[in-house]
Amino acid sequence: MTKLAVETALVDQELVVIKTSKDLIRVMEKEELLNELSSVVVAVEEAGDDIELSSLISENLLSVIVETMPSDVQLTSFAVSENNLSFSGEALSKPAIAEYEYQLRQSALVEDIFLNSISSSGAEGAIGEEESRLFSFSMDLIIGGGKHENK
């Protein structure tokens, strides 16, 4: 073999090594990207599970709010923010409000309840007459998991 042929063969070998190194670097970069994407997929799946659980808790909590409400209580406003739920309502008696609070407190979805206010409107009836009073109230619920002492 001539010197030119030997040098050409050496250059060809070096080019193969360089090309192989570049291919290896690209493969390694793609593997790293694939690993990153795999971790993103796991995070998205976990977020989906959390969203599904949150939705289920919300549906269950709304069911509890409706099912535990005494017949002489009605809600007039309702607001949700993060783990807090605030609502106002009206009742025909204070014991009905107390019963509603007690029933809500029994739910495993309710961490704590704060009865912010009770006020009355209307007039007391005379003895033997029905009262025409209406009691307005407001409550805050902390959604959580039944960590209160009354469980």
C-alpha positions as CSV (number, residue, x, y, z in Angstrom):
1,M,0.0,0.0,0.0
2,T,1.1,3.4,-0.8
3,K,1.6,6.1,1.8
4,L,-1.3,8.0,0.4
5,A,-3.6,5.0,0.7
6,V,-2.4,4.5,4.3
7,E,-3.1,8.1,5.2
8,T,-6.5,8.0,3.5
9,A,-7.4,4.9,5.5
10,L,-6.3,6.6,8.7
11,V,-8.3,9.7,7.9
12,D,-11.3,7.5,7.1
13,Q,-10.9,5.8,10.5
14,E,-10.7,9.1,12.3
15,L,-13.8,10.3,10.4
16,V,-15.7,7.2,11.5
17,V,-14.6,7.8,15.1
18,I,-15.7,11.4,14.9
19,K,-19.0,10.5,13.3
20,T,-19.5,7.7,15.9
21,S,-18.7,10.2,18.7
22,K,-21.2,12.7,17.3
23,D,-23.8,10.0,16.9
24,L,-23.2,8.9,20.5
25,I,-23.6,12.4,21.8
26,R,-26.9,12.8,19.9
27,V,-28.1,9.5,21.3
28,M,-27.1,10.5,24.8
29,E,-28.9,13.9,24.4
30,K,-32.0,12.1,23.2
31,E,-31.9,9.7,26.1
32,E,-31.7,12.6,28.5
33,L,-34.6,14.3,26.8
34,L,-36.6,11.0,27.0
35,N,-35.9,10.8,30.7
36,E,-37.0,14.4,31.2
37,L,-40.2,13.7,29.2
38,S,-40.8,10.5,31.3
39,S,-40.7,12.5,34.5
40,V,-43.1,15.1,33.0
41,V,-45.5,12.3,32.0
42,V,-45.4,11.0,35.6
43,A,-46.0,14.5,37.0
44,V,-49.0,15.0,34.6
45,E,-50.5,11.6,35.6
46,E,-50.1,12.4,39.3
47,A,-51.8,15.8,38.7
48,G,-54.6,14.1,36.8
49,D,-55.1,11.8,39.8
50,D,-55.1,14.8,42.2
51,I,-57.7,16.6,40.0
52,E,-59.9,13.6,39.9
53,L,-59.7,13.2,43.6
54,S,-60.4,16.9,44.2
55,S,-63.4,16.7,41.9
56,L,-64.7,13.7,43.8
57,I,-64.2,15.4,47.1
58,S,-66.1,18.5,45.8
59,E,-69.0,16.4,44.6
60,N,-69.1,14.5,47.8
61,L,-68.9,17.7,49.9
62,L,-71.7,19.3,47.9
63,S,-73.8,16.1,48.6
64,V,-73.1,16.4,52.3
65,I,-74.0,20.0,52.3
66,V,-77.4,19.3,50.7
67,E,-78.2,16.0,52.4
68,T,-77.5,17.3,56.0
69,M,-79.5,20.5,55.6
70,P,-82.7,20.5,57.7
71,S,-85.9,21.2,56.0
72,D,-86.3,24.6,57.7
73,V,-82.9,25.8,56.5
74,Q,-82.0,27.3,53.2
75,L,-78.8,28.7,51.8
76,T,-78.7,32.2,50.3
77,S,-75.1,32.5,49.2
78,F,-72.2,30.1,48.6
79,A,-68.4,30.8,47.9
80,V,-65.5,28.4,47.6
81,S,-61.8,29.3,47.8
82,E,-59.0,26.7,48.0
83,N,-59.9,24.7,51.2
84,N,-62.5,27.1,52.5
85,L,-66.2,27.2,51.8
86,S,-68.2,30.1,53.0
87,F,-72.0,30.3,52.9
88,S,-74.9,32.2,54.3
89,G,-78.4,31.0,54.9
90,E,-81.7,31.4,56.7
91,A,-83.5,29.2,59.1
92,L,-86.8,29.2,61.0
93,S,-85.0,28.5,64.3
94,K,-81.7,28.6,66.0
95,P,-81.8,24.9,66.8
96,A,-82.1,24.2,63.1
97,I,-78.9,26.1,62.5
98,A,-77.2,24.2,65.4
99,E,-78.4,20.9,63.9
100,Y,-77.1,21.8,60.5
101,E,-73.7,22.7,62.0
102,Y,-73.6,19.4,64.0
103,Q,-74.5,17.3,60.9
104,L,-71.8,19.0,58.8
105,R,-69.3,18.5,61.5
106,Q,-69.9,14.7,61.4
107,S,-68.6,14.5,57.8
108,A,-65.1,13.2,57.2
109,L,-64.7,15.8,54.5
110,V,-65.1,18.7,56.9
111,E,-62.0,19.6,59.0
112,D,-63.6,22.5,61.0
113,I,-66.6,24.8,61.0
114,F,-66.9,28.4,62.2
115,L,-70.4,29.8,62.8
116,N,-69.7,33.5,62.1
117,S,-73.0,35.1,62.9
118,I,-76.7,34.5,63.6
119,S,-79.1,37.4,63.5
120,S,-82.9,37.5,63.6
121,S,-85.5,39.4,61.7
122,G,-89.2,39.7,62.3
123,A,-91.2,39.8,65.5
124,E,-91.8,37.3,68.3
125,G,-95.3,36.1,68.4
126,A,-97.5,36.3,71.5
127,I,-98.0,33.3,73.6
128,G,-99.9,30.7,71.6
129,E,-99.1,32.4,68.3
130,E,-96.5,31.3,65.8
131,E,-93.3,33.3,65.7
132,S,-92.6,35.1,62.5
133,R,-88.9,35.3,63.1
134,L,-86.3,34.3,60.5
135,F,-82.7,33.7,61.5
136,S,-79.9,34.6,59.2
137,F,-76.5,32.9,59.6
138,S,-73.1,32.6,58.0
139,M,-70.7,29.7,58.3
140,D,-67.1,29.0,57.1
141,L,-66.1,25.4,56.5
142,I,-62.5,24.2,56.3
143,I,-62.4,21.3,53.9
144,G,-60.0,18.8,55.0
145,G,-60.5,15.4,56.5
146,G,-62.4,15.4,59.7
147,K,-59.5,16.3,62.0
148,H,-61.8,18.0,64.5
149,E,-62.4,16.8,68.1
150,N,-66.1,15.9,67.6
151,K,-65.4,12.9,65.5
